[in-house]
Amino acid sequence: MASTRHLSQEEFDACFVAPMRDVTSTADPLVDIWPYVDGLDLDTLGVPSVNDVHYVYRDALDRFDQVLIGTGRFNTLLVVVVDRELKAVHGHCLLELDKIGIRHVPDVG
């Protein structure tokens, strides 16, 4: 089982350098994130399930990819942050779209 790391808001924010780019259609996976996702305790996260990757965003300095995965909870995404230099998962967090003022994104739980 992969070791997991829940990122604090400050740690997650440090993975952003604007502008973030949508690389969903062009990104080559540097690491298989699914063993990491399988190691998460969904009950602790408060989501009933996870499903497919919906988006992948890369920060402006090409340091991190943020892999956005749908969950079984409305308007909530699991974000797995991949460190591109280390080719390893940096950690994860939940992105609750309602809390940041986004009402609904189609196909996101």
C-alpha distances in whole Angstrom, upper triangle without the diagonal:
4,7,9,13,16,19,22,25,26,23,23,27,26,25,28,31,33,34,31,31,30,28,27,29,29,25,24,20,19,15,13,12,11,7,8,10,8,6,9,12,15,17,17,17,20,20,20,18,17,19,20,21,24,25,24,26,26,28,32,31,28,25,23,22,21,20,21,19,21,21,23,24,28,28,24,22,18,19,16,18,17,19,21,23,19,18,15,13,16,15,16,18,20,24,26,29,32,31,32,35,34,35,33,31,32,29,27,26
4,6,10,13,16,19,22,23,20,20,23,23,21,24,27,30,31,27,28,27,25,24,27,26,23,21,17,16,12,11,10,10,6,5,8,8,6,9,12,14,17,16,16,20,19,20,18,17,18,19,19,22,22,21,23,23,25,28,27,24,22,19,19,18,17,19,18,20,20,22,24,27,26,23,20,16,16,13,14,14,15,18,19,16,14,11,10,12,11,13,16,18,21,24,27,30,29,30,33,32,33,31,30,30,28,25,25
4,7,10,13,16,19,20,17,18,21,21,19,23,26,29,30,27,28,27,26,25,28,28,24,23,19,18,14,14,12,12,9,7,10,10,7,9,11,14,17,15,15,19,19,20,19,18,20,21,20,23,23,22,23,23,24,27,26,24,21,19,19,18,17,19,18,21,20,23,24,27,26,23,20,16,16,13,14,14,15,18,19,16,15,11,10,10,9,11,14,17,20,23,26,29,28,28,32,31,33,31,30,31,29,26,25
4,7,10,13,16,17,14,14,18,18,17,20,23,26,27,24,25,25,24,23,26,26,23,22,19,17,14,14,11,12,10,7,8,10,7,7,9,12,14,12,12,16,16,18,17,16,18,19,18,21,21,19,20,21,22,25,24,22,19,17,17,15,15,16,16,18,17,20,21,23,23,19,17,13,13,10,11,12,14,17,19,16,15,11,9,9,6,8,11,13,17,20,23,25,24,25,28,27,29,28,27,28,26,23,23
4,6,9,13,14,11,11,15,15,14,18,21,24,25,22,24,24,24,23,27,27,23,23,20,18,16,16,13,14,13,10,11,13,10,9,11,13,15,13,12,16,16,19,18,17,20,20,19,21,21,19,19,20,20,23,23,21,18,15,16,14,15,16,16,19,18,21,21,23,22,18,16,13,12,10,10,12,13,17,18,16,16,12,9,7,5,6,9,12,15,18,21,23,22,22,26,26,28,27,26,28,26,23,23
4,7,10,11,9,9,13,14,13,16,20,22,24,21,23,23,23,23,27,27,24,24,21,20,18,18,14,16,15,12,12,14,12,9,11,12,14,11,9,13,14,17,17,16,19,20,19,20,20,19,19,19,19,23,23,22,19,16,16,14,14,15,15,17,16,19,18,20,19,15,14,11,10,10,10,13,14,18,20,18,18,15,11,9,6,5,6,9,12,15,18,20,18,19,22,22,24,24,24,26,24,21,21
4,6,8,6,6,9,10,10,13,16,19,21,19,21,21,22,22,26,26,23,24,21,20,18,19,16,18,18,14,14,17,15,13,14,15,17,14,12,15,17,20,19,18,20,21,19,20,19,18,17,17,17,20,20,19,16,14,14,12,14,14,16,18,18,21,19,21,19,16,14,12,10,10,9,12,13,17,18,17,17,15,11,8,6,6,6,9,11,14,17,19,17,17,21,21,24,24,23,26,25,21,22
4,5,5,6,8,10,11,13,17,19,21,19,22,23,24,25,28,28,25,27,24,23,22,23,19,21,21,18,17,20,18,16,17,17,18,15,13,16,18,21,21,20,23,24,22,22,21,20,19,19,18,21,21,21,18,16,17,15,17,17,18,20,19,22,20,22,20,17,16,14,12,13,12,15,16,20,21,20,21,18,15,12,10,9,8,10,12,14,17,18,16,16,20,21,23,24,24,27,26,22,23
4,6,5,6,9,10,11,15,17,19,17,20,21,23,23,27,28,25,27,25,24,23,24,21,23,23,20,19,22,21,18,19,19,20,17,15,17,18,22,22,21,23,24,21,21,20,19,17,18,16,19,20,20,18,16,16,14,16,16,18,19,19,22,20,21,18,15,15,14,12,14,13,16,17,20,22,21,22,20,17,14,12,10,8,10,10,12,14,16,13,13,16,18,21,22,22,25,25,21,22
4,5,5,6,9,10,13,16,18,17,20,22,24,25,28,28,25,27,25,24,24,25,22,24,25,21,21,25,23,21,22,22,23,20,18,20,22,26,26,24,26,26,24,24,22,20,18,18,16,18,18,19,16,15,17,15,18,18,21,23,23,25,24,24,22,19,18,17,14,15,14,16,16,19,20,20,22,20,17,14,13,12,11,13,14,16,17,19,16,15,19,20,24,25,24,28,28,24,25
4,5,5,7,10,13,16,18,16,19,21,22,23,26,26,23,24,22,21,20,22,19,22,22,18,19,22,20,18,20,21,22,19,17,20,21,25,24,22,24,24,22,22,20,18,17,16,14,17,16,17,14,12,14,13,16,17,19,21,22,25,23,24,22,19,17,15,13,13,10,13,13,16,17,17,18,16,13,10,9,10,10,13,14,16,18,21,18,17,21,22,25,25,25,27,27,24,25
4,5,5,7,11,13,15,13,16,17,19,19,23,23,20,22,20,19,19,20,17,20,21,17,17,20,19,17,19,19,21,18,16,18,19,23,22,20,21,21,19,19,17,15,13,13,12,15,15,15,13,10,12,10,13,13,16,18,19,22,20,21,19,16,14,12,10,10,8,11,12,15,17,17,17,15,13,10,9,8,7,10,10,13,15,18,15,14,18,18,21,22,21,24,23,20,22
4,5,6,9,11,13,12,15,17,19,20,24,24,21,23,22,21,21,23,20,23,24,21,21,24,23,21,23,22,24,22,19,21,22,25,25,23,24,23,21,20,18,16,14,13,11,13,14,15,13,11,13,11,15,15,18,20,21,24,23,23,20,17,16,15,12,13,11,14,14,16,18,19,20,18,16,13,12,12,11,13,12,14,15,18,15,13,17,18,21,22,21,24,25,22,23
4,5,8,11,13,13,16,18,19,21,24,24,21,23,21,20,21,23,20,23,24,21,21,25,24,22,24,24,26,24,21,24,24,28,27,25,26,25,22,22,19,17,14,13,10,12,12,13,11,10,12,12,16,17,20,22,24,27,26,26,23,21,19,17,14,14,11,13,12,14,15,16,18,16,15,11,12,13,13,15,15,18,19,21,19,17,21,21,25,25,24,27,27,24,26
4,7,10,12,10,13,15,16,17,21,20,17,19,18,17,17,19,17,20,22,18,19,23,22,20,23,23,25,23,20,23,23,26,25,22,23,22,19,19,16,13,11,9,7,10,10,10,8,6,9,8,12,14,17,20,21,25,24,24,21,19,16,15,11,11,8,9,9,11,13,14,15,14,12,9,10,11,12,14,14,17,18,21,19,17,20,20,24,24,22,25,25,22,24
4,6,8,7,11,13,15,17,20,19,17,19,19,18,19,21,19,23,24,21,21,25,25,23,25,25,27,25,22,24,24,27,26,23,24,23,19,18,15,13,10,8,6,8,9,10,9,8,10,9,13,14,18,20,22,26,24,24,21,19,17,16,13,13,10,12,12,13,15,17,17,17,15,13,14,14,13,15,14,17,17,20,18,15,18,18,22,22,21,24,24,21,24
4,6,7,10,13,15,17,20,19,18,20,20,20,21,24,22,25,27,24,24,28,28,26,29,29,31,29,26,28,28,31,29,27,27,25,22,21,17,15,11,9,5,5,7,9,9,9,11,12,15,17,21,23,25,29,28,27,24,22,20,19,16,16,13,14,13,14,15,18,18,19,18,16,17,17,17,19,17,20,20,22,21,18,20,20,24,24,23,26,26,24,27
3,5,8,12,14,17,19,19,18,21,21,21,23,25,24,27,29,26,26,30,30,28,31,30,32,31,27,29,29,32,30,27,27,25,22,20,17,15,11,9,6,6,9,11,12,12,13,13,16,17,21,23,26,29,28,27,23,22,20,20,17,18,16,17,16,16,18,21,21,22,21,19,20,19,19,20,18,20,19,22,20,17,19,19,22,23,21,24,25,23,26
4,6,10,12,15,17,17,16,20,21,21,23,25,24,27,29,27,26,30,31,29,32,31,33,32,28,30,29,32,30,27,27,24,21,19,15,14,10,9,7,5,9,11,13,12,13,13,16,17,21,23,25,29,28,26,23,22,20,21,18,19,16,17,17,17,19,22,22,22,21,20,21,20,20,21,18,20,19,22,21,18,19,18,22,22,20,23,24,23,26
4,7,9,12,15,14,13,17,17,18,20,22,20,23,26,23,23,27,27,26,28,27,30,29,25,27,26,29,27,24,23,21,17,15,12,10,6,6,5,6,9,9,11,10,9,9,12,13,17,19,22,25,25,24,20,19,17,17,14,15,13,14,15,14,17,20,19,19,18,17,18,17,17,18,15,18,17,20,20,16,18,17,20,20,18,20,21,19,23
4,6,9,11,11,11,14,15,17,19,21,20,22,25,24,23,27,28,27,29,28,31,30,27,28,27,29,27,23,22,19,16,14,10,8,5,5,6,7,10,10,12,11,9,10,12,13,17,19,22,26,25,24,21,20,18,18,15,16,14,14,15,14,17,20,19,20,19,19,19,19,19,19,17,20,18,22,22,19,20,18,21,20,17,19,20,19,23
4,6,8,9,9,13,14,16,18,19,18,20,24,22,21,25,26,25,28,26,29,29,25,27,25,27,24,21,19,16,13,11,7,6,5,7,9,11,14,12,14,12,10,10,10,11,14,16,20,23,23,22,19,18,16,16,14,15,14,15,16,15,19,21,19,20,19,19,19,18,19,18,16,19,17,21,21,19,20,17,20,18,15,16,17,16,20
4,6,5,5,9,11,13,15,17,16,19,22,21,20,24,25,25,28,27,30,30,26,28,26,27,24,21,19,16,12,11,8,6,6,7,10,11,14,11,13,12,9,10,10,12,14,17,20,24,24,24,21,20,17,17,15,15,14,13,15,13,17,19,17,18,17,18,19,19,19,20,18,21,20,24,24,22,23,21,23,21,18,18,18,18,21
4,6,6,9,10,13,15,15,15,17,20,19,18,21,24,23,26,24,28,28,24,26,23,25,22,18,16,12,9,8,5,5,7,9,13,15,17,14,16,13,10,10,9,10,12,14,18,21,22,21,19,18,15,15,14,14,14,14,16,15,19,20,17,18,17,19,19,18,19,19,17,20,19,23,24,22,23,20,22,19,16,16,15,15,18
4,6,9,11,14,16,17,17,19,22,22,21,24,26,26,29,27,31,31,28,29,26,27,24,20,18,14,11,10,9,8,10,12,16,17,19,16,18,16,13,14,12,13,15,17,20,23,25,24,22,22,18,19,17,17,17,17,19,17,20,22,19,20,20,22,22,21,22,22,21,23,22,26,27,25,26,23,24,22,18,17,17,17,21
4,7,10,12,15,16,17,19,22,22,22,25,27,27,30,29,32,32,29,31,28,30,26,23,20,17,13,13,11,9,10,11,14,15,17,14,16,15,12,14,13,15,17,19,23,26,27,27,25,24,21,20,18,17,17,16,17,15,18,20,17,19,19,21,22,22,23,24,23,25,24,28,29,27,28,25,27,25,21,21,20,20,24
4,6,9,11,13,13,16,19,19,19,22,23,24,27,26,30,30,27,29,26,28,24,21,19,15,12,13,10,7,9,9,13,14,15,11,13,12,9,11,10,13,15,18,21,25,26,26,24,22,19,18,16,14,14,12,13,11,14,16,13,15,15,17,19,19,21,21,21,24,23,27,28,26,27,25,27,25,21,21,20,20,23
4,6,9,11,12,15,17,18,18,21,22,23,27,27,30,30,27,30,27,28,25,21,19,16,13,15,13,10,12,12,15,17,17,13,14,13,10,13,12,15,16,19,23,26,27,28,26,24,21,19,17,15,14,12,13,11,14,15,12,14,15,17,19,19,22,23,23,26,26,30,30,29,30,28,30,28,24,24,22,22,25
4,6,7,9,11,14,14,15,17,19,20,23,23,27,27,24,27,25,26,22,18,17,14,12,14,12,10,12,12,15,18,17,14,14,12,9,11,10,13,14,18,20,24,25,26,25,23,19,17,15,12,12,9,11,10,13,13,9,11,11,14,16,16,19,21,21,24,25,29,29,28,30,27,29,27,24,24,22,21,23
4,7,9,12,14,13,15,18,19,20,24,24,28,27,25,28,26,27,24,20,20,17,15,17,15,12,14,13,15,17,16,13,12,11,9,12,11,15,16,20,22,26,27,29,27,24,21,18,16,13,12,8,9,7,9,9,6,8,10,12,15,16,19,21,22,26,26,30,30,29,31,29,31,29,26,27,25,24,26
4,6,9,10,10,12,14,15,17,20,21,25,24,22,25,24,25,21,18,18,16,14,17,16,13,15,14,17,20,19,15,14,12,11,12,11,15,15,19,21,24,26,27,26,23,19,17,15,11,11,8,9,9,11,10,6,6,7,11,13,14,18,20,21,25,26,30,29,28,31,29,31,29,26,27,24,23,24
4,6,7,8,10,11,13,14,18,19,23,22,21,23,21,22,19,15,15,13,12,16,15,14,16,17,19,22,22,18,17,15,13,13,11,14,14,17,18,21,24,25,25,22,18,15,14,11,12,10,12,12,15,13,10,9,9,13,13,14,17,19,21,24,25,29,29,29,31,29,30,28,25,25,23,21,22
4,6,5,6,9,10,11,15,15,19,19,17,20,18,19,16,13,13,12,10,14,14,12,15,16,18,21,21,18,16,14,11,11,9,11,11,14,15,18,20,22,21,18,15,12,11,8,9,8,11,13,15,14,11,9,7,11,10,11,14,15,17,20,22,25,26,25,28,26,27,25,23,23,20,19,19
4,5,5,6,8,10,13,14,17,18,16,19,16,17,13,11,11,10,10,14,15,14,17,19,21,25,25,22,20,17,15,14,11,12,11,13,14,17,19,21,21,18,15,12,12,10,12,12,15,16,19,17,14,12,10,14,13,12,15,16,18,21,23,26,26,26,29,27,28,25,23,23,20,18,18
4,5,5,6,9,12,14,17,17,17,19,18,18,15,13,14,14,14,18,19,18,20,21,24,27,26,23,21,19,17,16,14,16,14,16,16,19,21,24,24,21,18,14,14,12,14,13,16,17,19,17,14,12,10,14,13,13,16,18,20,23,25,28,28,29,31,29,31,28,26,26,23,21,21
4,5,5,7,11,12,16,15,14,17,16,17,14,12,14,14,14,17,17,16,18,19,21,25,24,21,19,16,15,14,12,14,13,15,15,18,20,22,22,18,15,12,12,9,11,11,14,16,18,15,13,10,8,10,9,9,13,15,17,20,23,26,25,26,29,27,29,27,25,25,23,20,20
4,5,5,9,9,13,13,12,14,12,13,11,8,10,11,11,15,16,15,18,19,21,25,25,22,21,17,15,13,11,12,10,12,12,14,16,19,19,15,13,9,10,8,11,12,15,18,20,18,16,13,10,12,10,9,11,12,15,18,20,23,23,24,26,24,26,24,22,22,19,17,16
4,6,8,9,13,13,13,15,13,13,11,9,11,13,14,17,19,19,21,23,25,29,29,26,24,21,19,17,15,15,13,14,13,15,17,20,21,18,15,12,14,12,15,16,19,21,23,21,18,15,13,15,13,12,14,15,18,20,23,25,26,27,29,27,28,26,24,24,21,19,18
4,7,9,12,12,12,15,14,14,13,12,14,16,17,20,21,20,23,24,25,29,29,26,24,21,19,18,16,17,15,16,15,17,19,22,22,19,17,13,14,12,15,16,18,21,23,20,18,15,12,14,12,11,14,15,19,21,24,26,26,27,30,28,29,28,26,27,24,21,20
4,6,9,8,8,11,11,12,11,10,13,15,16,18,20,19,21,23,24,28,28,26,23,20,19,17,15,15,13,14,13,14,16,19,19,16,14,11,12,11,14,15,18,21,23,21,19,16,13,14,11,9,11,12,15,17,20,23,22,24,26,25,26,25,24,25,22,19,18
4,5,5,6,9,9,10,10,11,15,17,18,21,22,22,24,26,27,31,31,29,27,23,22,20,18,17,15,15,13,14,15,18,19,16,15,12,14,14,17,19,22,25,27,24,23,19,16,17,14,12,12,13,16,17,21,22,22,24,27,26,26,25,25,25,23,20,18
4,5,5,6,5,6,7,8,12,15,16,18,20,21,23,25,27,31,31,29,27,24,22,19,17,15,13,13,10,10,11,15,16,13,12,10,13,14,17,19,23,25,28,26,24,21,18,18,15,12,12,11,14,15,18,20,20,22,24,23,23,22,21,22,19,17,14
4,5,5,6,7,9,11,15,18,20,21,23,24,26,28,30,33,34,32,30,27,25,22,20,19,16,15,12,12,12,15,17,14,15,13,16,17,20,23,26,29,31,29,28,24,21,21,17,15,14,13,16,16,19,20,20,23,25,24,24,23,23,24,22,19,16
4,5,8,10,12,13,17,20,21,22,23,24,25,27,28,32,32,31,28,25,24,21,20,18,17,16,14,14,13,17,18,14,15,13,15,16,19,21,24,27,29,27,26,23,19,19,15,13,12,11,15,15,19,20,19,21,24,24,24,24,24,25,23,20,18
4,6,9,10,11,14,17,17,19,20,21,22,24,25,28,29,28,26,22,21,18,17,15,13,13,10,11,11,14,14,11,11,9,12,13,16,19,22,25,27,26,24,21,17,17,13,10,9,8,11,12,15,16,16,18,21,20,21,20,20,22,20,16,15
4,7,9,11,15,18,18,19,21,22,24,26,27,31,32,30,29,25,23,20,19,16,14,13,10,10,8,12,13,10,11,11,14,16,19,22,25,28,31,29,28,25,21,21,17,14,11,9,12,11,15,15,15,18,20,19,19,19,19,21,19,16,13
4,6,8,11,14,15,16,18,20,22,25,26,30,31,30,28,24,22,19,17,14,12,10,6,6,6,9,11,8,9,9,13,15,18,21,24,27,30,28,27,24,20,20,17,14,12,9,12,11,14,15,16,18,20,19,18,17,17,18,16,13,10
4,7,10,14,16,17,20,22,24,27,29,33,34,32,30,27,24,21,19,16,13,11,7,5,7,11,13,11,12,12,15,17,21,23,27,29,32,30,28,26,22,23,20,16,15,13,15,14,17,18,19,21,23,21,20,18,18,18,16,13,10
4,7,10,13,14,17,19,22,25,27,31,32,30,28,25,22,19,16,14,10,8,5,5,8,11,13,11,11,10,14,15,19,21,24,26,30,28,26,23,20,21,18,15,15,13,15,15,17,19,20,22,23,21,21,18,18,17,14,12,9
4,7,9,11,14,16,18,21,24,27,29,26,25,21,19,16,13,10,7,6,4,6,9,12,12,10,9,8,11,12,16,18,21,23,26,25,23,20,17,19,16,13,13,11,13,14,16,18,20,21,22,20,20,17,16,16,12,10,9
4,7,9,12,14,18,21,24,27,28,26,25,21,18,16,12,10,6,5,6,8,11,13,13,12,10,10,12,13,16,18,22,23,26,26,23,21,18,20,18,15,15,14,15,16,17,19,21,22,23,20,20,17,15,14,10,9,9
4,6,9,11,15,18,21,25,26,23,23,19,16,14,10,9,6,6,8,11,13,14,14,13,10,10,12,12,15,16,20,21,24,24,21,19,17,19,18,15,16,15,15,17,17,20,22,22,23,20,20,17,14,13,10,9,10
4,6,8,11,14,18,21,22,19,20,16,12,10,7,6,4,6,10,13,15,15,14,13,9,9,9,10,13,13,17,18,21,21,18,17,15,17,16,14,14,14,14,16,16,19,21,20,22,19,20,17,14,13,11,10,12
4,7,10,14,17,20,22,20,20,17,13,11,8,6,6,6,10,13,14,14,12,12,9,10,10,12,14,15,19,19,23,23,20,20,18,19,18,15,15,14,13,15,14,17,19,18,19,16,17,14,10,10,8,8,10
4,7,10,13,16,18,16,17,14,10,8,6,5,7,9,13,16,17,16,14,13,10,11,10,11,12,13,16,16,20,21,18,18,16,17,17,15,15,14,13,15,14,18,19,17,18,16,17,15,11,12,11,10,13
4,7,10,13,15,12,13,10,6,6,5,6,9,12,15,19,19,19,17,15,12,12,9,10,10,10,13,13,16,18,15,15,14,15,15,14,14,15,13,16,16,20,20,18,20,18,20,18,15,16,15,14,17
4,7,10,12,10,11,8,6,5,7,8,12,14,18,21,21,21,18,16,13,13,10,11,10,10,12,12,16,17,16,16,14,14,15,14,14,15,13,16,16,19,20,17,19,17,20,18,16,17,17,16,19
4,7,8,6,8,6,4,6,9,11,15,18,21,24,24,24,21,19,16,16,12,12,10,9,10,9,13,15,14,15,14,14,15,15,16,17,16,19,19,22,22,19,21,20,23,22,19,21,21,19,22
4,6,5,6,6,7,8,12,14,17,20,23,27,26,26,22,21,18,17,14,14,11,11,11,10,13,15,15,16,15,14,15,16,16,18,16,20,19,23,22,19,21,20,24,23,21,23,23,22,25
4,6,8,9,10,12,15,17,21,24,26,30,29,29,25,24,21,21,18,17,14,14,13,12,14,17,17,19,18,17,19,19,20,21,20,23,22,25,24,21,23,23,26,26,23,26,26,25,28
4,5,8,10,13,16,19,22,26,28,32,31,31,28,26,23,22,19,18,14,13,12,10,11,14,15,17,17,16,18,19,21,23,22,25,25,28,27,24,26,26,29,29,26,29,29,27,30
4,6,8,11,14,17,20,23,26,30,30,30,27,25,22,21,17,15,12,11,9,7,9,12,12,14,15,14,17,18,20,22,21,24,24,28,27,24,27,26,29,28,25,27,27,25,28
4,7,10,13,16,19,23,25,29,29,29,26,24,21,19,15,14,10,8,6,5,7,9,10,11,12,11,14,15,17,20,20,23,24,27,26,24,26,26,29,28,26,28,27,25,28
4,6,10,13,16,19,21,25,25,26,23,20,17,15,12,10,6,5,5,5,8,10,10,10,9,9,11,12,14,16,16,20,20,24,23,21,24,23,26,25,23,25,24,22,24
4,6,10,13,16,19,22,23,23,20,18,15,13,10,8,6,5,7,7,10,12,10,10,9,10,11,11,13,15,15,18,19,22,22,20,23,21,24,23,20,21,21,19,21
4,6,10,13,15,19,19,19,17,14,11,10,6,6,5,6,9,10,14,14,13,12,10,10,10,9,10,11,11,15,15,19,19,17,19,18,20,19,17,19,18,15,18
4,6,10,13,16,17,18,15,13,9,8,5,5,6,8,11,12,16,16,14,13,10,11,11,9,11,11,11,15,15,19,19,18,20,18,20,18,16,17,15,13,15
4,7,10,13,14,14,12,10,6,6,5,7,9,11,15,16,19,19,17,16,13,14,12,10,10,9,9,11,12,15,16,15,17,15,17,15,12,13,12,9,12
4,7,10,11,12,11,9,5,5,6,8,11,13,17,18,22,21,19,17,14,15,13,11,11,10,10,12,13,16,17,17,19,16,17,15,12,13,10,8,9
4,7,8,9,9,7,5,6,9,11,14,17,20,22,25,25,23,21,18,19,16,13,12,10,10,11,12,14,16,17,18,15,15,12,10,10,8,5,6
4,5,8,8,6,6,7,10,12,16,19,22,24,27,27,24,22,19,20,17,13,12,9,10,11,12,14,16,17,18,16,16,13,12,12,10,7,5
4,7,9,8,9,10,14,16,20,22,26,28,31,30,28,26,22,23,20,17,15,12,13,12,14,15,17,19,19,17,16,14,14,13,11,8,5
4,6,6,8,10,14,16,20,23,26,28,32,31,29,26,23,23,20,16,14,11,11,9,11,11,13,16,16,15,13,12,12,13,11,8,5
4,6,9,12,15,18,21,24,27,29,33,32,30,28,25,25,22,18,16,12,11,9,9,9,12,14,14,12,10,8,9,10,10,7,5
4,7,10,13,16,19,22,25,27,30,30,29,27,23,23,20,17,14,10,8,6,5,7,9,11,11,8,7,6,7,9,9,6,6
4,7,10,13,16,19,22,24,28,27,26,23,20,20,17,13,10,7,6,5,6,8,10,11,12,10,11,9,10,11,11,7,7
4,6,10,12,15,19,21,24,24,22,20,17,17,14,10,9,6,5,7,8,11,12,12,14,12,13,11,10,12,11,7,8
4,6,10,13,16,18,22,21,19,17,13,14,11,7,6,5,6,9,11,14,14,15,17,15,17,15,14,15,13,10,11
4,6,10,13,15,18,18,16,14,11,11,8,5,5,6,7,10,12,15,15,15,17,16,18,17,15,17,15,12,14
4,6,10,12,15,14,13,10,7,8,6,4,7,9,10,14,16,19,19,18,21,20,22,20,18,20,18,15,16
4,7,9,12,12,11,9,6,5,5,6,8,11,12,16,17,21,20,19,22,21,23,22,20,22,21,18,20
4,6,9,8,7,6,4,5,7,9,12,15,16,19,21,24,23,22,25,24,26,25,23,24,23,20,22
4,6,6,6,5,6,6,9,11,14,17,18,22,23,27,26,24,27,26,29,28,26,27,26,24,26
4,6,5,7,9,9,12,15,17,20,21,24,25,29,28,26,29,28,31,29,27,28,27,25,27
4,6,8,11,11,14,17,20,23,24,27,28,32,31,29,32,31,34,33,30,32,31,29,31
4,5,8,9,13,16,19,22,24,27,29,32,31,30,33,32,35,33,31,32,31,29,30
4,7,9,12,15,18,21,22,26,27,31,30,29,32,31,33,32,29,30,28,26,28
4,6,9,12,16,19,20,24,26,29,28,27,30,29,32,30,28,29,27,25,26
4,6,8,12,15,17,20,22,26,25,24,27,26,29,27,25,26,24,22,23
4,7,11,14,16,19,21,25,23,23,26,25,28,27,25,27,26,23,24
4,7,11,13,17,19,22,21,20,24,23,26,25,23,25,24,20,21
4,7,10,13,16,18,17,17,21,20,22,21,20,22,20,17,18
4,7,10,12,15,14,14,17,17,19,19,18,20,19,15,16
4,6,9,12,11,12,15,14,16,15,15,17,16,13,13
4,6,9,8,8,11,11,13,12,12,15,15,11,12
4,6,6,7,9,9,10,10,11,14,14,11,11
4,5,5,6,5,7,7,8,12,13,10,11
4,5,5,5,6,8,10,13,15,12,13
4,6,7,9,11,13,17,18,15,15
4,6,9,11,12,16,18,15,16
4,6,9,11,15,17,15,17
4,6,8,11,14,12,14
4,7,10,13,11,12
4,6,9,8,10
4,6,6,9
4,6,8
4,6
4
